[in-house]
Amino acid sequence: MIPAGLRSELNAYLGGVLREFDSRPIQIDNMPDHVHILCCLSRKFALSKVIEEVKKASSKWMKTKSPRLRGFYWQGGYGASSVSQSNVKVVRKYIADQEQHHRKMTFQDELRAFLKKHRIEYDERYVWD
């Protein structure tokens, strides 16, 4: 779980890691159990490499912030989708307002609805590792 007191600092750290991998951050925010990142993905690095490095670096960073976080780790998987330029403003607002949004719907229910809406097949056993 991401402590509330580290949310802003984590967002800034994630942005720095993204910049190191030539992926300009546009909007980053997190909840206790997940992070949303909107960025311009690098042309030099594959998405999987950028995500791997963001998760690896931020996991190590989180472990230095408190003895309680020494066991911190991200789940094994991740979700990613492209966003057209015409939808960047909407996605930015969604990410900025996710705390309010998740008062009405859990992240798990929201992800299930998103996958269903876009007809993306998934296996529940592998989504919440």
Residue frames relative to the residue before (quaternion, step in Angstrom):
aa qw qx qy qz dx dy dz
M 1.0000 0.0000 0.0000 0.0000 0.00 0.00 0.00
I 0.3781 -0.7174 0.5457 0.2110 3.54 -1.04 0.83
P 0.3748 -0.7402 0.5083 0.2311 3.62 -0.57 1.09
A 0.5885 -0.6093 0.4086 0.3397 3.57 -1.01 0.85
G 0.6676 0.5330 -0.3030 0.4224 3.59 0.98 -0.79
L 0.7056 0.4384 -0.2629 0.4907 3.59 1.24 -0.28
R 0.4049 0.7652 -0.4491 0.2211 3.58 1.22 -0.19
S 0.7088 0.4519 -0.2752 0.4667 3.61 0.71 -1.02
E 0.6602 0.5069 -0.3040 0.4635 3.55 0.95 -0.89
L 0.6314 0.5206 -0.3281 0.4719 3.59 1.03 -0.77
N 0.6324 0.5335 -0.3368 0.4494 3.59 0.91 -0.86
A 0.6649 0.4935 -0.2998 0.4739 3.58 0.93 -0.90
Y 0.6455 0.5200 -0.3224 0.4571 3.58 0.96 -0.83
L 0.6420 0.5230 -0.3170 0.4624 3.58 0.93 -0.91
G 0.6359 0.5324 -0.3203 0.4578 3.57 1.00 -0.83
G 0.6479 0.5216 -0.3122 0.4590 3.57 1.00 -0.80
V 0.6508 0.4980 -0.3151 0.4788 3.58 0.96 -0.82
L 0.6302 0.5311 -0.3378 0.4547 3.59 0.94 -0.81
R 0.6564 0.5115 -0.3120 0.4585 3.58 0.94 -0.86
E 0.6081 0.5527 -0.3480 0.4514 3.60 1.07 -0.71
F 0.7489 0.3305 -0.1879 0.5427 3.58 1.14 -0.60
D 0.5774 -0.6682 0.3458 0.3172 3.52 1.09 0.91
S 0.5415 0.5788 -0.4108 0.4505 3.59 1.09 0.75
R 0.2701 -0.8171 0.4934 0.1264 3.55 -0.04 1.34
P 0.3434 -0.7428 0.5349 0.2105 3.61 -0.67 1.08
I 0.2165 -0.7590 0.6022 0.1199 3.56 -1.08 0.80
Q 0.7751 -0.1191 0.1152 0.6098 3.59 0.92 -0.95
I 0.0235 0.7751 -0.6296 0.0477 3.56 -0.91 0.95
D 0.1915 0.7477 -0.6276 0.1023 3.55 -1.04 0.80
N 0.1827 -0.7979 0.5685 0.0824 3.52 -1.17 0.52
M 0.2763 -0.6866 0.6474 0.1818 3.45 -1.42 0.36
P 0.7193 -0.4307 0.2759 0.4702 3.62 -1.14 0.09
D 0.8177 0.2780 -0.1196 0.4897 3.60 1.03 -0.73
H 0.8092 0.1260 -0.1068 0.5639 3.63 1.17 0.20
V 0.2780 -0.7362 0.5966 0.1573 3.53 -1.35 0.32
H 0.1764 -0.7332 0.6439 0.1297 3.54 -1.19 0.68
I 0.0295 -0.7820 0.6224 -0.0134 3.55 -0.93 0.96
L 0.0737 -0.7355 0.6722 0.0424 3.52 -0.99 0.95
C 0.1594 0.7934 -0.5683 0.1487 3.56 -0.62 1.12
C 0.4594 -0.5912 0.5659 0.3451 3.52 -1.37 0.18
L 0.3324 -0.7849 0.4929 0.1748 3.55 -0.35 1.24
S 0.5772 -0.6181 0.4366 0.3067 3.51 -1.06 0.87
R 0.3736 -0.6777 0.5782 0.2585 3.53 -1.23 0.52
K 0.6472 0.5435 -0.2999 0.4425 3.57 1.28 -0.34
F 0.7830 0.2640 -0.1220 0.5499 3.59 1.12 -0.65
A 0.4946 -0.6423 0.5019 0.3016 3.56 -1.09 0.75
L 0.6431 -0.5228 0.3954 0.3958 3.56 -1.18 0.58
S 0.6656 0.5131 -0.3206 0.4369 3.60 0.81 -0.94
K 0.6465 0.5094 -0.3233 0.4669 3.62 1.02 -0.72
V 0.6426 0.5156 -0.3237 0.4653 3.60 0.93 -0.86
I 0.6735 0.4842 -0.2965 0.4734 3.59 0.87 -0.94
E 0.6269 0.5404 -0.3362 0.4494 3.59 0.93 -0.86
E 0.7121 0.4565 -0.2639 0.4635 3.59 0.83 -0.98
V 0.6194 0.5283 -0.3424 0.4690 3.60 1.04 -0.73
K 0.6875 0.4742 -0.2855 0.4701 3.59 0.88 -0.92
K 0.6611 0.5143 -0.3118 0.4486 3.59 0.91 -0.89
A 0.7030 0.4655 -0.2760 0.4614 3.58 0.77 -1.02
S 0.7030 0.4647 -0.2863 0.4559 3.59 0.84 -0.91
S 0.5988 0.5452 -0.3639 0.4603 3.60 1.09 -0.56
K 0.6502 0.4964 -0.3082 0.4857 3.58 0.95 -0.87
W 0.6456 0.5299 -0.3097 0.4544 3.58 0.97 -0.89
M 0.6515 0.5252 -0.3168 0.4465 3.59 0.88 -0.96
K 0.6519 0.5398 -0.3152 0.4294 3.59 0.96 -0.83
T 0.6633 0.4980 -0.3092 0.4653 3.60 1.18 -0.45
K 0.6067 0.6257 -0.3343 0.3587 3.59 1.21 -0.40
S 0.8018 -0.0533 0.0610 0.5921 3.59 1.13 -0.50
P 0.5604 -0.5904 0.4504 0.3668 3.60 -1.08 0.61
R 0.6034 0.5699 -0.3519 0.4327 3.61 1.12 -0.62
L 0.7209 0.4474 -0.2423 0.4706 3.60 1.16 -0.55
R 0.3495 0.7666 -0.4855 0.2336 3.61 1.20 0.17
G 0.7202 0.4105 -0.2434 0.5036 3.59 1.14 -0.52
F 0.3619 0.7640 -0.4761 0.2420 3.60 1.27 0.15
Y 0.1695 0.7477 -0.6361 0.0870 3.54 -1.13 0.73
W 0.4512 -0.6421 0.5452 0.2947 3.55 -1.27 0.46
Q 0.5839 -0.5441 0.4459 0.4053 3.56 -1.19 0.40
G 0.6572 -0.5575 0.3466 0.3703 3.57 -1.19 0.45
G 0.7728 0.3627 -0.1881 0.4857 3.58 0.95 -0.81
Y 0.1451 -0.7542 0.6266 0.1320 3.50 -1.36 -0.21
G 0.2930 -0.7193 0.5936 0.2108 3.53 -1.29 0.27
A 0.0242 0.7947 -0.6054 0.0372 3.55 -1.03 0.77
S 0.0507 0.7734 -0.6314 0.0254 3.52 -1.13 0.68
S 0.4770 -0.6530 0.5022 0.3063 3.52 -1.20 0.51
V 0.1961 -0.7548 0.6176 0.1018 3.52 -1.28 0.52
S 0.3959 -0.7048 0.5288 0.2587 3.58 -0.83 0.92
Q 0.6489 -0.5310 0.3764 0.3941 3.55 -1.17 0.56
S 0.6466 0.5396 -0.3196 0.4342 3.58 1.04 -0.74
N 0.7248 0.4174 -0.2412 0.4922 3.62 1.21 -0.37
V 0.3912 0.7427 -0.4747 0.2648 3.61 1.23 -0.03
K 0.6520 0.5246 -0.3245 0.4410 3.61 0.87 -0.87
V 0.6601 0.5053 -0.3013 0.4670 3.58 0.95 -0.89
V 0.6766 0.4840 -0.2959 0.4695 3.59 0.92 -0.88
R 0.6051 0.5476 -0.3526 0.4579 3.60 1.02 -0.73
K 0.6740 0.4911 -0.2905 0.4691 3.56 0.90 -0.95
Y 0.6262 0.5326 -0.3408 0.4562 3.57 0.95 -0.82
I 0.6737 0.4893 -0.3024 0.4640 3.60 0.84 -0.96
A 0.6662 0.5031 -0.3057 0.4578 3.59 0.91 -0.87
D 0.7584 0.3763 -0.1874 0.4982 3.61 1.08 -0.72
Q 0.3505 0.7890 -0.4716 0.1797 3.61 1.19 0.12
E 0.5761 0.5823 -0.3950 0.4160 3.60 1.06 -0.58
Q 0.6669 0.4757 -0.2959 0.4913 3.59 0.93 -0.87
H 0.6441 0.5423 -0.3214 0.4333 3.56 0.95 -0.91
H 0.7186 0.4567 -0.2616 0.4545 3.60 0.90 -0.89
R 0.4922 0.6071 -0.4548 0.4270 3.58 1.22 0.11
K 0.7112 0.4378 -0.2341 0.4976 3.56 1.22 -0.62
M 0.8038 0.0725 0.0090 0.5904 3.58 1.08 -0.73
T 0.4507 -0.6857 0.4929 0.2893 3.57 -0.88 0.89
F 0.6437 -0.5122 0.3997 0.4044 3.54 -1.26 0.39
Q 0.6473 0.5275 -0.3229 0.4455 3.58 0.94 -0.86
D 0.6783 0.4725 -0.2955 0.4789 3.61 0.89 -0.89
E 0.6346 0.5326 -0.3283 0.4536 3.56 1.03 -0.76
L 0.6646 0.4963 -0.3124 0.4630 3.59 0.91 -0.87
R 0.6272 0.5271 -0.3364 0.4643 3.58 0.97 -0.81
A 0.6640 0.5003 -0.3022 0.4664 3.61 0.92 -0.89
F 0.6314 0.5328 -0.3225 0.4621 3.59 1.01 -0.84
L 0.6775 0.4898 -0.2941 0.4632 3.57 0.85 -0.97
K 0.6564 0.5038 -0.3091 0.4688 3.58 0.97 -0.83
K 0.6477 0.5379 -0.3151 0.4381 3.58 0.90 -0.95
H 0.7698 0.3441 -0.1741 0.5087 3.57 0.98 -0.88
R 0.4374 -0.7436 0.4149 0.2890 3.55 1.35 0.36
I 0.3358 0.7184 -0.5199 0.3177 3.53 0.93 1.01
E 0.3297 -0.7492 0.5422 0.1897 3.56 -0.62 1.13
Y 0.0700 0.7855 -0.6119 0.0605 3.55 -1.07 0.75
D 0.3159 -0.7066 0.5976 0.2093 3.52 -1.31 0.36
E 0.4855 -0.7121 0.4399 0.2526 3.55 -0.54 1.24
R 0.6043 0.5857 -0.3575 0.4049 3.61 1.08 -0.65
Y 0.7686 0.3819 -0.1888 0.4773 3.58 1.11 -0.63
V 0.5567 0.6379 -0.3807 0.3717 3.57 1.25 -0.07
W 0.8100 0.2911 -0.1265 0.4932 3.60 0.93 -0.81
D 0.2058 0.8110 -0.5293 0.1407 3.62 0.93 0.72
